[in-house]
Amino acid sequence: MKVTYRIPAKAQYGYIELDTEVEGIEDALAGYEDAVRAYQGSDGLPTPEFNATIDEYMNTGHVLGGLELWGRMSDNQKFCFQEVKKSMKRLEAKNNK
């Protein structure tokens, strides 16, 4: 069975279209979910690991395995982590005056 997936893109009115062959409807649905997950990224780090990453950064100013962790973070976690980093830099600048 031939299926066409139209995955909503981040740009308004945009989408990505994929054509493929599947065995049945269950495979079609699973394929769509996999394609959406691949485009939109993962769910990110589990909450305890994300919290430990933030704690480590706040205590040491860096994170071991930073690039690997960054790649596994969701977009929301990346945004949050960047805000924490900016806040730490503002506090450091304020304390050094």
Summary of the structure (lengths in Angstrom):
residues: 97
radius of gyration: 19.5
end to end distance: 67.8
largest distance: 67.8
contacts: 207
relative contact order: 0.11
helix: 60%
strand: 14%
